[in-house]
């Protein structure tokens, strides 16, 4: 019995020390002035998978991709810019050959979608990174999300 308590205590202590994964979502500025901004707490000794997500209206979307203009700013202020095109789907099954995207369509009106952005990324700086994302067109988009998990 005593060994069980020690094992349980060790498991709890180890679980508390594991760095946390994160998910953030932000409603979009419909005027297109402010990008969606996220804070990513990175440890340079770990590797991460990063994802973007969005919620959009099937009634308002009239395109098959979403272009995001992304800026990642390091804790020391260095910025990296990227432009990425992510697929938009209007029905279940379109993503059958797309292993990088997860799609959920609710009541045939709203789509929740998640795209893999980068996999096995390691950062040169530990600390708070700022990730900002601005879509090329806001029509039909409700929100953009950013998430990360530790892959190491």
N, C-alpha and C positions, 0 to 999 in steps of 0.2 A: 504494500500500500504506500509506504514511504517513497519508494522508487517512482511510483506513478505520479505523486505530487511533484517530485523533483523534475521529472520529464515534462509535466504540464507547465511548470514554472519556466523551464528552459525554452519551451516552445513559445510561450507568451513573450518572454524577453526578446527572443530572436525576431518574432513577428513585429514587435514595436520598433526595432531598429532598422527594419527594411525601409528604404526610401519609398515615398508614395508615388503612385501614378497619378495622372491628373486629367480632368476634363473641364472645359469651360465653354460656355455658349454666350453669344452676344446678339441682341437684336440689331438689325442693320439700320443705319442712318439713311432713311429713304431719300434724302436730298443728295446723297453721295459725297458729302463733305468730309465726314470722319470715317476712317477705316475701322473695322472691328479689331480690337487690340486684346492680346492675351499675354499673360506672364507665365513663363516656362522656367521652373527652377531646375537647372541642370547641374549634374556632377560630372566633371571631366573624366572620372574613372569608370563611368558607366556608359552603356550604349542604349539608344532609345529607338522606338518606332514612333513616328508622328503621323497624325491624321487630321484632315479637315472634314467637317461635316456641314450640312446645310438642311434647311427645311424650306420647301418651295410648294407653290400652289400649281396643280395641274391645269387649272383654268386660266392661269396667267402666263405660264412658261411657253415660249414659242421658239425655243432653240434646243439644240442637242448637246451643248457643252457650256460650261461655266469657266470663264477665264478669271483667275485670281492673280492680282498683283500683290506679292508678298514681300515684306521687309522684316528681316530678323536682325535685331540689335543686341549685341553682346553686352555683358555687364560693364565692360570698359568703354562702350560707346561705338565699337566698330559695327557697320551695317552691311548686310548682304541682301541683295535684291534678287527676286526670282519671279518669273511669270509662268503659270502652270494652267493648262486646260484640263478640266475634269469633266467626265461625261455626265449628262443629265438623262435620266430615264423616265419614261411616261407610263410604262407598264412592267409588271413583274415578268421576268424571263429575258428581258433585254440584257440583263447582267450575267447571263448564264456562262459566258466565256470570259468574264471579267473577274479575275481573282483578287483585284485590288479594291473593289467597291462593294459595299453592302447597301441594300435598298429595302425600304419598308414603305408600302403605300397604304395610307389609312383612308378608309371610306371613299376610295376613288377620287379623293380631292387633294390630299396633302401627301407629300413625299418626304421622308427622312432618308438622307443618304450620307454615307461616310466613305471617304476616299483615303487610300494610303498615300501619304505625301513623301516621307523618307523612311527608310528602314535601316537599322543598325547604324545610326548616326552617333558619333561621339563628338563632344564639344571640346574645344581647346581651353575654354574658360569655365570655371565653376561659378555659379551664381544665378541671378535672375536675368533671363533673356526676355526681351519683348518681341512678340510676333504680331505683326499687323497684316491684315488681309483686306483688300478692297476689290470687289467684283467689277468687271467691265460694264455690267448692266444690272440694275437692281430690280427690274421688273419681275414680279412673282416671287422674289426671295424674301423670306421672313427673318432668317437668322443664319449666322455662320458660327461654327464651333471649331475648337481646336482641342486635341487630346494627345496624350503621349503615354507610352508604357515602357518600362525598362525591359530590354531584350537580353541583357547579360545575366 
